[in-house]
Amino acid sequence: MWGRDGKKLYYLDRLQKMTVVDVQTDHQSTQIGPPRTLFQSSIRHSIPTEAYDVTRDGRFLAVNSIIESTAPVVLVTNWTADLKK
């Protein structure tokens, strides 16, 4: 996820650590700085990037844990017909 200033790229590494790299561009090249670990998270790679966001001042909003459920999903079709009864 890009930082609001467009100069930092935030991502989860393979160990679920929030990591940042500085990105500098000009008309001819792109320079990527060394990765820096910011903090350990429990955000899973299998969930979309909407699980975290970077605020304008560089702080984070994150879903740091996911509750999994084994409850079945029930799909009700033609439910409007039941309303007419």
N, CA, C and O atoms as a Maestro MAE file, in Angstrom:
{
 s_m_m2io_version
 :::
 2.0.0
}

f_m_ct {
 s_m_title
 :::
 protein
 m_atom[340] {
  # First column is atom index #
  i_m_mmod_type
  r_m_x_coord
  r_m_y_coord
  r_m_z_coord
  i_m_residue_number
  s_m_chain_name
  s_m_pdb_residue_name
  s_m_pdb_atom_name
  i_m_atomic_number
  :::
  1 25 0.852 -1.155 0.000 1 A "MET " " N  " 7
  2 3 0.000 0.000 0.000 1 A "MET " " CA " 6
  3 2 0.906 1.228 0.000 1 A "MET " " C  " 6
  4 15 1.879 1.304 0.750 1 A "MET " " O  " 8
  5 25 0.566 2.175 -0.848 2 A "TRP " " N  " 7
  6 3 1.344 3.405 -0.918 2 A "TRP " " CA " 6
  7 2 0.990 4.332 0.230 2 A "TRP " " C  " 6
  8 15 -0.174 4.443 0.617 2 A "TRP " " O  " 8
  9 25 2.008 5.003 0.774 3 A "GLY " " N  " 7
  10 3 1.783 6.044 1.767 3 A "GLY " " CA " 6
  11 2 1.118 7.235 1.098 3 A "GLY " " C  " 6
  12 15 1.166 7.372 -0.125 3 A "GLY " " O  " 8
  13 25 0.506 8.084 1.883 4 A "ARG " " N  " 7
  14 3 -0.232 9.236 1.335 4 A "ARG " " CA " 6
  15 2 0.663 10.191 0.547 4 A "ARG " " C  " 6
  16 15 0.194 10.867 -0.368 4 A "ARG " " O  " 8
  17 25 1.945 10.249 0.898 5 A "ASP " " N  " 7
  18 3 2.852 11.158 0.190 5 A "ASP " " CA " 6
  19 2 3.397 10.561 -1.109 5 A "ASP " " C  " 6
  20 15 4.068 11.252 -1.875 5 A "ASP " " O  " 8
  21 25 3.110 9.278 -1.360 6 A "GLY " " N  " 7
  22 3 3.582 8.630 -2.577 6 A "GLY " " CA " 6
  23 2 5.067 8.311 -2.569 6 A "GLY " " C  " 6
  24 15 5.633 7.970 -3.608 6 A "GLY " " O  " 8
  25 25 5.708 8.420 -1.403 7 A "LYS " " N  " 7
  26 3 7.151 8.193 -1.319 7 A "LYS " " CA " 6
  27 2 7.511 6.973 -0.484 7 A "LYS " " C  " 6
  28 15 8.689 6.646 -0.343 7 A "LYS " " O  " 8
  29 25 6.511 6.299 0.068 8 A "LYS " " N  " 7
  30 3 6.752 5.103 0.872 8 A "LYS " " CA " 6
  31 2 5.794 4.005 0.414 8 A "LYS " " C  " 6
  32 15 4.640 4.263 0.072 8 A "LYS " " O  " 8
  33 25 6.300 2.786 0.418 9 A "LEU " " N  " 7
  34 3 5.486 1.630 0.079 9 A "LEU " " CA " 6
  35 2 5.482 0.698 1.282 9 A "LEU " " C  " 6
  36 15 6.535 0.251 1.737 9 A "LEU " " O  " 8
  37 25 4.276 0.405 1.799 10 A "TYR " " N  " 7
  38 3 4.096 -0.448 2.967 10 A "TYR " " CA " 6
  39 2 3.594 -1.811 2.519 10 A "TYR " " C  " 6
  40 15 2.751 -1.911 1.627 10 A "TYR " " O  " 8
  41 25 4.116 -2.860 3.144 11 A "TYR " " N  " 7
  42 3 3.660 -4.210 2.802 11 A "TYR " " CA " 6
  43 2 3.928 -5.164 3.954 11 A "TYR " " C  " 6
  44 15 4.730 -4.881 4.844 11 A "TYR " " O  " 8
  45 25 3.238 -6.305 3.920 12 A "LEU " " N  " 7
  46 3 3.495 -7.372 4.882 12 A "LEU " " CA " 6
  47 2 4.533 -8.306 4.283 12 A "LEU " " C  " 6
  48 15 4.379 -8.774 3.155 12 A "LEU " " O  " 8
  49 25 5.579 -8.574 5.031 13 A "ASP " " N  " 7
  50 3 6.561 -9.530 4.531 13 A "ASP " " CA " 6
  51 2 6.072 -10.953 4.798 13 A "ASP " " C  " 6
  52 15 4.971 -11.140 5.317 13 A "ASP " " O  " 8
  53 25 6.859 -11.934 4.456 14 A "ARG " " N  " 7
  54 3 6.420 -13.327 4.578 14 A "ARG " " CA " 6
  55 2 6.250 -13.780 6.025 14 A "ARG " " C  " 6
  56 15 5.644 -14.822 6.275 14 A "ARG " " O  " 8
  57 25 6.776 -13.012 6.983 15 A "LEU " " N  " 7
  58 3 6.631 -13.338 8.405 15 A "LEU " " CA " 6
  59 2 5.570 -12.465 9.080 15 A "LEU " " C  " 6
  60 15 5.524 -12.380 10.307 15 A "LEU " " O  " 8
  61 25 4.732 -11.826 8.290 16 A "GLN " " N  " 7
  62 3 3.643 -10.971 8.765 16 A "GLN " " CA " 6
  63 2 4.144 -9.728 9.496 16 A "GLN " " C  " 6
  64 15 3.464 -9.218 10.387 16 A "GLN " " O  " 8
  65 25 5.304 -9.247 9.135 17 A "LYS " " N  " 7
  66 3 5.827 -8.002 9.698 17 A "LYS " " CA " 6
  67 2 5.483 -6.865 8.746 17 A "LYS " " C  " 6
  68 15 5.695 -6.970 7.538 17 A "LYS " " O  " 8
  69 25 4.943 -5.768 9.304 18 A "MET " " N  " 7
  70 3 4.671 -4.599 8.483 18 A "MET " " CA " 6
  71 2 6.013 -3.964 8.148 18 A "MET " " C  " 6
  72 15 6.813 -3.651 9.031 18 A "MET " " O  " 8
  73 25 6.234 -3.785 6.878 19 A "THR " " N  " 7
  74 3 7.526 -3.332 6.371 19 A "THR " " CA " 6
  75 2 7.310 -2.119 5.480 19 A "THR " " C  " 6
  76 15 6.258 -1.979 4.855 19 A "THR " " O  " 8
  77 25 8.303 -1.245 5.424 20 A "VAL " " N  " 7
  78 3 8.217 -0.059 4.577 20 A "VAL " " CA " 6
  79 2 9.519 0.100 3.802 20 A "VAL " " C  " 6
  80 15 10.601 -0.211 4.302 20 A "VAL " " O  " 8
  81 25 9.394 0.585 2.585 21 A "VAL " " N  " 7
  82 3 10.558 0.984 1.796 21 A "VAL " " CA " 6
  83 2 10.299 2.397 1.282 21 A "VAL " " C  " 6
  84 15 9.172 2.754 0.940 21 A "VAL " " O  " 8
  85 25 11.366 3.190 1.236 22 A "ASP " " N  " 7
  86 3 11.284 4.521 0.643 22 A "ASP " " CA " 6
  87 2 11.453 4.370 -0.864 22 A "ASP " " C  " 6
  88 15 12.282 3.590 -1.333 22 A "ASP " " O  " 8
  89 25 10.661 5.120 -1.611 23 A "VAL " " N  " 7
  90 3 10.721 5.072 -3.071 23 A "VAL " " CA " 6
  91 2 10.968 6.487 -3.581 23 A "VAL " " C  " 6
  92 15 10.211 7.410 -3.280 23 A "VAL " " O  " 8
  93 25 12.035 6.643 -4.356 24 A "GLN " " N  " 7
  94 3 12.348 7.934 -4.957 24 A "GLN " " CA " 6
  95 2 12.340 7.759 -6.472 24 A "GLN " " C  " 6
  96 15 12.942 6.829 -7.010 24 A "GLN " " O  " 8
  97 25 11.656 8.659 -7.137 25 A "THR " " N  " 7
  98 3 11.589 8.586 -8.602 25 A "THR " " CA " 6
  99 2 11.963 9.927 -9.204 25 A "THR " " C  " 6
  100 15 11.758 10.983 -8.605 25 A "THR " " O  " 8
  101 25 12.509 9.856 -10.389 26 A "ASP " " N  " 7
  102 3 12.684 11.047 -11.213 26 A "ASP " " CA " 6
  103 2 12.276 10.646 -12.628 26 A "ASP " " C  " 6
  104 15 11.686 9.582 -12.817 26 A "ASP " " O  " 8
  105 25 12.565 11.445 -13.583 27 A "HIS " " N  " 7
  106 3 12.108 11.164 -14.946 27 A "HIS " " CA " 6
  107 2 12.775 9.946 -15.578 27 A "HIS " " C  " 6
  108 15 12.256 9.393 -16.547 27 A "HIS " " O  " 8
  109 25 13.911 9.526 -15.044 28 A "GLN " " N  " 7
  110 3 14.655 8.447 -15.687 28 A "GLN " " CA " 6
  111 2 14.820 7.186 -14.834 28 A "GLN " " C  " 6
  112 15 15.153 6.128 -15.369 28 A "GLN " " O  " 8
  113 25 14.597 7.276 -13.531 29 A "SER " " N  " 7
  114 3 14.868 6.093 -12.721 29 A "SER " " CA " 6
  115 2 13.992 6.054 -11.473 29 A "SER " " C  " 6
  116 15 13.351 7.034 -11.094 29 A "SER " " O  " 8
  117 25 13.994 4.894 -10.862 30 A "THR " " N  " 7
  118 3 13.305 4.688 -9.589 30 A "THR " " CA " 6
  119 2 14.298 4.060 -8.630 30 A "THR " " C  " 6
  120 15 14.948 3.069 -8.963 30 A "THR " " O  " 8
  121 25 14.419 4.631 -7.443 31 A "GLN " " N  " 7
  122 3 15.310 4.118 -6.414 31 A "GLN " " CA " 6
  123 2 14.458 3.592 -5.264 31 A "GLN " " C  " 6
  124 15 13.592 4.302 -4.752 31 A "GLN " " O  " 8
  125 25 14.704 2.348 -4.860 32 A "ILE " " N  " 7
  126 3 13.982 1.747 -3.742 32 A "ILE " " CA " 6
  127 2 14.966 1.518 -2.613 32 A "ILE " " C  " 6
  128 15 15.988 0.854 -2.788 32 A "ILE " " O  " 8
  129 25 14.649 2.075 -1.445 33 A "GLY " " N  " 7
  130 3 15.523 1.956 -0.289 33 A "GLY " " CA " 6
  131 2 15.420 0.584 0.352 33 A "GLY " " C  " 6
  132 15 14.595 -0.236 -0.050 33 A "GLY " " O  " 8
  133 25 16.258 0.337 1.348 34 A "PRO " " N  " 7
  134 3 16.222 -0.953 2.042 34 A "PRO " " CA " 6
  135 2 14.933 -1.100 2.853 34 A "PRO " " C  " 6
  136 15 14.407 -0.111 3.363 34 A "PRO " " O  " 8
  137 25 14.426 -2.323 2.973 35 A "PRO " " N  " 7
  138 3 13.210 -2.534 3.776 35 A "PRO " " CA " 6
  139 2 13.479 -2.321 5.259 35 A "PRO " " C  " 6
  140 15 14.533 -2.694 5.776 35 A "PRO " " O  " 8
  141 25 12.501 -1.711 5.935 36 A "ARG " " N  " 7
  142 3 12.577 -1.497 7.382 36 A "ARG " " CA " 6
  143 2 11.329 -2.096 8.014 36 A "ARG " " C  " 6
  144 15 10.210 -1.798 7.595 36 A "ARG " " O  " 8
  145 25 11.518 -2.939 9.018 37 A "THR " " N  " 7
  146 3 10.399 -3.527 9.741 37 A "THR " " CA " 6
  147 2 9.841 -2.494 10.705 37 A "THR " " C  " 6
  148 15 10.583 -1.880 11.471 37 A "THR " " O  " 8
  149 25 8.516 -2.306 10.660 38 A "LEU " " N  " 7
  150 3 7.861 -1.365 11.555 38 A "LEU " " CA " 6
  151 2 7.296 -2.061 12.789 38 A "LEU " " C  " 6
  152 15 7.491 -1.593 13.910 38 A "LEU " " O  " 8
  153 25 6.592 -3.187 12.584 39 A "PHE " " N  " 7
  154 3 6.047 -3.934 13.708 39 A "PHE " " CA " 6
  155 2 5.596 -5.302 13.236 39 A "PHE " " C  " 6
  156 15 5.350 -5.532 12.052 39 A "PHE " " O  " 8
  157 25 5.496 -6.206 14.207 40 A "GLN " " N  " 7
  158 3 4.963 -7.545 13.939 40 A "GLN " " CA " 6
  159 2 3.440 -7.450 13.951 40 A "GLN " " C  " 6
  160 15 2.868 -6.764 14.798 40 A "GLN " " O  " 8
  161 25 2.787 -8.127 13.024 41 A "SER " " N  " 7
  162 3 1.325 -8.116 12.994 41 A "SER " " CA " 6
  163 2 0.801 -9.544 12.947 41 A "SER " " C  " 6
  164 15 1.559 -10.502 12.795 41 A "SER " " O  " 8
  165 25 -0.508 -9.657 13.081 42 A "SER " " N  " 7
  166 3 -1.139 -10.957 12.866 42 A "SER " " CA " 6
  167 2 -2.118 -10.868 11.703 42 A "SER " " C  " 6
  168 15 -3.039 -11.677 11.591 42 A "SER " " O  " 8
  169 25 -1.912 -9.880 10.842 43 A "ILE " " N  " 7
  170 3 -2.717 -9.745 9.634 43 A "ILE " " CA " 6
  171 2 -2.341 -10.890 8.704 43 A "ILE " " C  " 6
  172 15 -1.160 -11.153 8.475 43 A "ILE " " O  " 8
  173 25 -3.342 -11.562 8.177 44 A "ARG " " N  " 7
  174 3 -3.064 -12.721 7.332 44 A "ARG " " CA " 6
  175 2 -2.894 -12.311 5.878 44 A "ARG " " C  " 6
  176 15 -3.555 -11.394 5.390 44 A "ARG " " O  " 8
  177 25 -1.997 -13.006 5.202 45 A "HIS " " N  " 7
  178 3 -1.772 -12.730 3.787 45 A "HIS " " CA " 6
  179 2 -2.985 -13.060 2.933 45 A "HIS " " C  " 6
  180 15 -3.135 -12.525 1.834 45 A "HIS " " O  " 8
  181 25 -3.848 -13.933 3.425 46 A "SER " " N  " 7
  182 3 -4.981 -14.378 2.624 46 A "SER " " CA " 6
  183 2 -6.134 -13.386 2.598 46 A "SER " " C  " 6
  184 15 -7.088 -13.568 1.842 46 A "SER " " O  " 8
  185 25 -6.058 -12.320 3.429 47 A "ILE " " N  " 7
  186 3 -7.130 -11.333 3.388 47 A "ILE " " CA " 6
  187 2 -6.663 -10.153 2.554 47 A "ILE " " C  " 6
  188 15 -5.462 -9.916 2.431 47 A "ILE " " O  " 8
  189 25 -7.596 -9.417 1.984 48 A "PRO " " N  " 7
  190 3 -7.203 -8.320 1.101 48 A "PRO " " CA " 6
  191 2 -6.497 -7.203 1.847 48 A "PRO " " C  " 6
  192 15 -6.484 -7.170 3.078 48 A "PRO " " O  " 8
  193 25 -5.908 -6.285 1.085 49 A "THR " " N  " 7
  194 3 -5.166 -5.183 1.691 49 A "THR " " CA " 6
  195 2 -6.060 -4.231 2.465 49 A "THR " " C  " 6
  196 15 -5.554 -3.360 3.171 49 A "THR " " O  " 8
  197 25 -7.380 -4.372 2.353 50 A "GLU " " N  " 7
  198 3 -8.272 -3.550 3.152 50 A "GLU " " CA " 6
  199 2 -8.139 -3.864 4.634 50 A "GLU " " C  " 6
  200 15 -8.792 -3.218 5.453 50 A "GLU " " O  " 8
  201 25 -7.321 -4.827 4.998 51 A "ALA " " N  " 7
  202 3 -7.127 -5.172 6.399 51 A "ALA " " CA " 6
  203 2 -6.275 -4.129 7.116 51 A "ALA " " C  " 6
  204 15 -6.213 -4.127 8.345 51 A "ALA " " O  " 8
  205 25 -5.619 -3.247 6.370 52 A "TYR " " N  " 7
  206 3 -4.860 -2.180 7.011 52 A "TYR " " CA " 6
  207 2 -4.825 -0.951 6.109 52 A "TYR " " C  " 6
  208 15 -5.022 -1.037 4.897 52 A "TYR " " O  " 8
  209 25 -4.570 0.182 6.730 53 A "ASP " " N  " 7
  210 3 -4.439 1.424 5.985 53 A "ASP " " CA " 6
  211 2 -3.447 2.305 6.725 53 A "ASP " " C  " 6
  212 15 -3.252 2.158 7.932 53 A "ASP " " O  " 8
  213 25 -2.830 3.209 6.005 54 A "VAL " " N  " 7
  214 3 -1.872 4.145 6.576 54 A "VAL " " CA " 6
  215 2 -2.537 5.515 6.603 54 A "VAL " " C  " 6
  216 15 -3.049 5.986 5.588 54 A "VAL " " O  " 8
  217 25 -2.524 6.152 7.774 55 A "THR " " N  " 7
  218 3 -3.133 7.477 7.890 55 A "THR " " CA " 6
  219 2 -2.191 8.535 7.324 55 A "THR " " C  " 6
  220 15 -1.034 8.251 7.014 55 A "THR " " O  " 8
  221 25 -2.697 9.741 7.198 56 A "ARG " " N  " 7
  222 3 -1.886 10.838 6.626 56 A "ARG " " CA " 6
  223 2 -0.610 11.101 7.431 56 A "ARG " " C  " 6
  224 15 0.418 11.483 6.873 56 A "ARG " " O  " 8
  225 25 -0.691 10.891 8.749 57 A "ASP " " N  " 7
  226 3 0.480 11.155 9.586 57 A "ASP " " CA " 6
  227 2 1.357 9.916 9.787 57 A "ASP " " C  " 6
  228 15 2.246 9.923 10.638 57 A "ASP " " O  " 8
  229 25 1.113 8.844 9.006 58 A "GLY " " N  " 7
  230 3 1.977 7.671 9.049 58 A "GLY " " CA " 6
  231 2 1.602 6.627 10.085 58 A "GLY " " C  " 6
  232 15 2.322 5.642 10.245 58 A "GLY " " O  " 8
  233 25 0.496 6.815 10.794 59 A "ARG " " N  " 7
  234 3 0.043 5.797 11.728 59 A "ARG " " CA " 6
  235 2 -0.804 4.772 10.985 59 A "ARG " " C  " 6
  236 15 -1.164 4.975 9.826 59 A "ARG " " O  " 8
  237 25 -1.119 3.674 11.657 60 A "PHE " " N  " 7
  238 3 -1.820 2.577 11.014 60 A "PHE " " CA " 6
  239 2 -3.175 2.311 11.633 60 A "PHE " " C  " 6
  240 15 -3.372 2.455 12.839 60 A "PHE " " O  " 8
  241 25 -4.097 1.921 10.782 61 A "LEU " " N  " 7
  242 3 -5.358 1.328 11.184 61 A "LEU " " CA " 6
  243 2 -5.283 -0.095 10.658 61 A "LEU " " C  " 6
  244 15 -5.032 -0.306 9.472 61 A "LEU " " O  " 8
  245 25 -5.497 -1.069 11.529 62 A "ALA " " N  " 7
  246 3 -5.326 -2.455 11.093 62 A "ALA " " CA " 6
  247 2 -6.299 -3.383 11.781 62 A "ALA " " C  " 6
  248 15 -6.650 -3.202 12.947 62 A "ALA " " O  " 8
  249 25 -6.727 -4.382 11.029 63 A "VAL " " N  " 7
  250 3 -7.444 -5.515 11.604 63 A "VAL " " CA " 6
  251 2 -6.337 -6.478 11.984 63 A "VAL " " C  " 6
  252 15 -5.762 -7.142 11.121 63 A "VAL " " O  " 8
  253 25 -6.039 -6.557 13.267 64 A "ASN " " N  " 7
  254 3 -4.870 -7.314 13.697 64 A "ASN " " CA " 6
  255 2 -5.168 -8.779 13.979 64 A "ASN " " C  " 6
  256 15 -4.244 -9.556 14.215 64 A "ASN " " O  " 8
  257 25 -6.414 -9.167 13.959 65 A "SER " " N  " 7
  258 3 -6.742 -10.578 14.099 65 A "SER " " CA " 6
  259 2 -8.069 -10.839 13.404 65 A "SER " " C  " 6
  260 15 -8.930 -9.964 13.310 65 A "SER " " O  " 8
  261 25 -8.203 -12.014 12.941 66 A "ILE " " N  " 7
  262 3 -9.405 -12.421 12.233 66 A "ILE " " CA " 6
  263 2 -10.035 -13.577 13.000 66 A "ILE " " C  " 6
  264 15 -9.354 -14.544 13.340 66 A "ILE " " O  " 8
  265 25 -11.311 -13.481 13.268 67 A "ILE " " N  " 7
  266 3 -12.024 -14.578 13.919 67 A "ILE " " CA " 6
  267 2 -12.586 -15.464 12.822 67 A "ILE " " C  " 6
  268 15 -13.356 -15.008 11.976 67 A "ILE " " O  " 8
  269 25 -12.206 -16.705 12.839 68 A "GLU " " N  " 7
  270 3 -12.703 -17.641 11.844 68 A "GLU " " CA " 6
  271 2 -13.879 -18.410 12.423 68 A "GLU " " C  " 6
  272 15 -13.923 -18.709 13.616 68 A "GLU " " O  " 8
  273 25 -14.814 -18.716 11.564 69 A "SER " " N  " 7
  274 3 -15.987 -19.445 11.994 69 A "SER " " CA " 6
  275 2 -16.184 -20.653 11.097 69 A "SER " " C  " 6
  276 15 -15.913 -20.607 9.897 69 A "SER " " O  " 8
  277 25 -16.649 -21.712 11.686 70 A "THR " " N  " 7
  278 3 -16.962 -22.900 10.902 70 A "THR " " CA " 6
  279 2 -18.464 -23.009 10.664 70 A "THR " " C  " 6
  280 15 -18.951 -24.026 10.169 70 A "THR " " O  " 8
  281 25 -19.197 -21.946 11.024 71 A "ALA " " N  " 7
  282 3 -20.648 -21.955 10.821 71 A "ALA " " CA " 6
  283 2 -20.938 -21.985 9.325 71 A "ALA " " C  " 6
  284 15 -20.260 -21.316 8.544 71 A "ALA " " O  " 8
  285 25 -21.944 -22.759 8.925 72 A "PRO " " N  " 7
  286 3 -22.261 -22.837 7.501 72 A "PRO " " CA " 6
  287 2 -22.897 -21.540 7.009 72 A "PRO " " C  " 6
  288 15 -23.502 -20.795 7.780 72 A "PRO " " O  " 8
  289 25 -22.752 -21.292 5.739 73 A "VAL " " N  " 7
  290 3 -23.407 -20.158 5.100 73 A "VAL " " CA " 6
  291 2 -24.729 -20.665 4.539 73 A "VAL " " C  " 6
  292 15 -24.767 -21.680 3.844 73 A "VAL " " O  " 8
  293 25 -25.808 -19.958 4.841 74 A "VAL " " N  " 7
  294 3 -27.132 -20.357 4.363 74 A "VAL " " CA " 6
  295 2 -27.565 -19.367 3.292 74 A "VAL " " C  " 6
  296 15 -27.653 -18.167 3.553 74 A "VAL " " O  " 8
  297 25 -27.833 -19.855 2.107 75 A "LEU " " N  " 7
  298 3 -28.279 -19.027 0.998 75 A "LEU " " CA " 6
  299 2 -29.767 -19.266 0.796 75 A "LEU " " C  " 6
  300 15 -30.194 -20.390 0.532 75 A "LEU " " O  " 8
  301 25 -30.553 -18.205 0.922 76 A "VAL " " N  " 7
  302 3 -31.996 -18.310 0.739 76 A "VAL " " CA " 6
  303 2 -32.340 -17.716 -0.616 76 A "VAL " " C  " 6
  304 15 -32.089 -16.537 -0.868 76 A "VAL " " O  " 8
  305 25 -32.906 -18.524 -1.473 77 A "THR " " N  " 7
  306 3 -33.317 -18.038 -2.793 77 A "THR " " CA " 6
  307 2 -34.828 -17.843 -2.806 77 A "THR " " C  " 6
  308 15 -35.551 -18.448 -2.015 77 A "THR " " O  " 8
  309 25 -35.279 -17.016 -3.688 78 A "ASN " " N  " 7
  310 3 -36.699 -16.742 -3.870 78 A "ASN " " CA " 6
  311 2 -37.350 -16.289 -2.550 78 A "ASN " " C  " 6
  312 15 -38.494 -16.644 -2.266 78 A "ASN " " O  " 8
  313 25 -36.624 -15.516 -1.761 79 A "TRP " " N  " 7
  314 3 -37.122 -15.103 -0.443 79 A "TRP " " CA " 6
  315 2 -38.293 -14.133 -0.545 79 A "TRP " " C  " 6
  316 15 -39.079 -14.023 0.396 79 A "TRP " " O  " 8
  317 25 -38.426 -13.432 -1.661 80 A "THR " " N  " 7
  318 3 -39.546 -12.498 -1.783 80 A "THR " " CA " 6
  319 2 -40.890 -13.237 -1.868 80 A "THR " " C  " 6
  320 15 -41.922 -12.678 -1.496 80 A "THR " " O  " 8
  321 25 -40.888 -14.481 -2.351 81 A "ALA " " N  " 7
  322 3 -42.118 -15.260 -2.411 81 A "ALA " " CA " 6
  323 2 -42.641 -15.551 -1.007 81 A "ALA " " C  " 6
  324 15 -43.853 -15.603 -0.796 81 A "ALA " " O  " 8
  325 25 -41.748 -15.738 -0.056 82 A "ASP " " N  " 7
  326 3 -42.159 -15.971 1.329 82 A "ASP " " CA " 6
  327 2 -42.798 -14.725 1.947 82 A "ASP " " C  " 6
  328 15 -43.630 -14.850 2.847 82 A "ASP " " O  " 8
  329 25 -42.433 -13.545 1.490 83 A "LEU " " N  " 7
  330 3 -43.022 -12.315 2.026 83 A "LEU " " CA " 6
  331 2 -44.490 -12.174 1.633 83 A "LEU " " C  " 6
  332 15 -45.272 -11.550 2.352 83 A "LEU " " O  " 8
  333 25 -44.860 -12.749 0.500 84 A "LYS " " N  " 7
  334 3 -46.231 -12.617 -0.004 84 A "LYS " " CA " 6
  335 2 -47.204 -13.553 0.717 84 A "LYS " " C  " 6
  336 15 -48.418 -13.399 0.583 84 A "LYS " " O  " 8
  337 25 -46.693 -14.506 1.466 85 A "LYS " " N  " 7
  338 3 -47.549 -15.479 2.156 85 A "LYS " " CA " 6
  339 2 -48.176 -14.901 3.398 85 A "LYS " " C  " 6
  340 15 -48.923 -15.592 4.091 85 A "LYS " " O  " 8
  :::
 }
 m_bond[339] {
  # First column is bond index #
  i_m_from
  i_m_to
  i_m_order
  :::
  1 1 2 1
  2 2 3 1
  3 3 4 2
  4 3 5 1
  5 5 6 1
  6 6 7 1
  7 7 8 2
  8 7 9 1
  9 9 10 1
  10 10 11 1
  11 11 12 2
  12 11 13 1
  13 13 14 1
  14 14 15 1
  15 15 16 2
  16 15 17 1
  17 17 18 1
  18 18 19 1
  19 19 20 2
  20 19 21 1
  21 21 22 1
  22 22 23 1
  23 23 24 2
  24 23 25 1
  25 25 26 1
  26 26 27 1
  27 27 28 2
  28 27 29 1
  29 29 30 1
  30 30 31 1
  31 31 32 2
  32 31 33 1
  33 33 34 1
  34 34 35 1
  35 35 36 2
  36 35 37 1
  37 37 38 1
  38 38 39 1
  39 39 40 2
  40 39 41 1
  41 41 42 1
  42 42 43 1
  43 43 44 2
  44 43 45 1
  45 45 46 1
  46 46 47 1
  47 47 48 2
  48 47 49 1
  49 49 50 1
  50 50 51 1
  51 51 52 2
  52 51 53 1
  53 53 54 1
  54 54 55 1
  55 55 56 2
  56 55 57 1
  57 57 58 1
  58 58 59 1
  59 59 60 2
  60 59 61 1
  61 61 62 1
  62 62 63 1
  63 63 64 2
  64 63 65 1
  65 65 66 1
  66 66 67 1
  67 67 68 2
  68 67 69 1
  69 69 70 1
  70 70 71 1
  71 71 72 2
  72 71 73 1
  73 73 74 1
  74 74 75 1
  75 75 76 2
  76 75 77 1
  77 77 78 1
  78 78 79 1
  79 79 80 2
  80 79 81 1
  81 81 82 1
  82 82 83 1
  83 83 84 2
  84 83 85 1
  85 85 86 1
  86 86 87 1
  87 87 88 2
  88 87 89 1
  89 89 90 1
  90 90 91 1
  91 91 92 2
  92 91 93 1
  93 93 94 1
  94 94 95 1
  95 95 96 2
  96 95 97 1
  97 97 98 1
  98 98 99 1
  99 99 100 2
  100 99 101 1
  101 101 102 1
  102 102 103 1
  103 103 104 2
  104 103 105 1
  105 105 106 1
  106 106 107 1
  107 107 108 2
  108 107 109 1
  109 109 110 1
  110 110 111 1
  111 111 112 2
  112 111 113 1
  113 113 114 1
  114 114 115 1
  115 115 116 2
  116 115 117 1
  117 117 118 1
  118 118 119 1
  119 119 120 2
  120 119 121 1
  121 121 122 1
  122 122 123 1
  123 123 124 2
  124 123 125 1
  125 125 126 1
  126 126 127 1
  127 127 128 2
  128 127 129 1
  129 129 130 1
  130 130 131 1
  131 131 132 2
  132 131 133 1
  133 133 134 1
  134 134 135 1
  135 135 136 2
  136 135 137 1
  137 137 138 1
  138 138 139 1
  139 139 140 2
  140 139 141 1
  141 141 142 1
  142 142 143 1
  143 143 144 2
  144 143 145 1
  145 145 146 1
  146 146 147 1
  147 147 148 2
  148 147 149 1
  149 149 150 1
  150 150 151 1
  151 151 152 2
  152 151 153 1
  153 153 154 1
  154 154 155 1
  155 155 156 2
  156 155 157 1
  157 157 158 1
  158 158 159 1
  159 159 160 2
  160 159 161 1
  161 161 162 1
  162 162 163 1
  163 163 164 2
  164 163 165 1
  165 165 166 1
  166 166 167 1
  167 167 168 2
  168 167 169 1
  169 169 170 1
  170 170 171 1
  171 171 172 2
  172 171 173 1
  173 173 174 1
  174 174 175 1
  175 175 176 2
  176 175 177 1
  177 177 178 1
  178 178 179 1
  179 179 180 2
  180 179 181 1
  181 181 182 1
  182 182 183 1
  183 183 184 2
  184 183 185 1
  185 185 186 1
  186 186 187 1
  187 187 188 2
  188 187 189 1
  189 189 190 1
  190 190 191 1
  191 191 192 2
  192 191 193 1
  193 193 194 1
  194 194 195 1
  195 195 196 2
  196 195 197 1
  197 197 198 1
  198 198 199 1
  199 199 200 2
  200 199 201 1
  201 201 202 1
  202 202 203 1
  203 203 204 2
  204 203 205 1
  205 205 206 1
  206 206 207 1
  207 207 208 2
  208 207 209 1
  209 209 210 1
  210 210 211 1
  211 211 212 2
  212 211 213 1
  213 213 214 1
  214 214 215 1
  215 215 216 2
  216 215 217 1
  217 217 218 1
  218 218 219 1
  219 219 220 2
  220 219 221 1
  221 221 222 1
  222 222 223 1
  223 223 224 2
  224 223 225 1
  225 225 226 1
  226 226 227 1
  227 227 228 2
  228 227 229 1
  229 229 230 1
  230 230 231 1
  231 231 232 2
  232 231 233 1
  233 233 234 1
  234 234 235 1
  235 235 236 2
  236 235 237 1
  237 237 238 1
  238 238 239 1
  239 239 240 2
  240 239 241 1
  241 241 242 1
  242 242 243 1
  243 243 244 2
  244 243 245 1
  245 245 246 1
  246 246 247 1
  247 247 248 2
  248 247 249 1
  249 249 250 1
  250 250 251 1
  251 251 252 2
  252 251 253 1
  253 253 254 1
  254 254 255 1
  255 255 256 2
  256 255 257 1
  257 257 258 1
  258 258 259 1
  259 259 260 2
  260 259 261 1
  261 261 262 1
  262 262 263 1
  263 263 264 2
  264 263 265 1
  265 265 266 1
  266 266 267 1
  267 267 268 2
  268 267 269 1
  269 269 270 1
  270 270 271 1
  271 271 272 2
  272 271 273 1
  273 273 274 1
  274 274 275 1
  275 275 276 2
  276 275 277 1
  277 277 278 1
  278 278 279 1
  279 279 280 2
  280 279 281 1
  281 281 282 1
  282 282 283 1
  283 283 284 2
  284 283 285 1
  285 285 286 1
  286 286 287 1
  287 287 288 2
  288 287 289 1
  289 289 290 1
  290 290 291 1
  291 291 292 2
  292 291 293 1
  293 293 294 1
  294 294 295 1
  295 295 296 2
  296 295 297 1
  297 297 298 1
  298 298 299 1
  299 299 300 2
  300 299 301 1
  301 301 302 1
  302 302 303 1
  303 303 304 2
  304 303 305 1
  305 305 306 1
  306 306 307 1
  307 307 308 2
  308 307 309 1
  309 309 310 1
  310 310 311 1
  311 311 312 2
  312 311 313 1
  313 313 314 1
  314 314 315 1
  315 315 316 2
  316 315 317 1
  317 317 318 1
  318 318 319 1
  319 319 320 2
  320 319 321 1
  321 321 322 1
  322 322 323 1
  323 323 324 2
  324 323 325 1
  325 325 326 1
  326 326 327 1
  327 327 328 2
  328 327 329 1
  329 329 330 1
  330 330 331 1
  331 331 332 2
  332 331 333 1
  333 333 334 1
  334 334 335 1
  335 335 336 2
  336 335 337 1
  337 337 338 1
  338 338 339 1
  339 339 340 2
  :::
 }
}
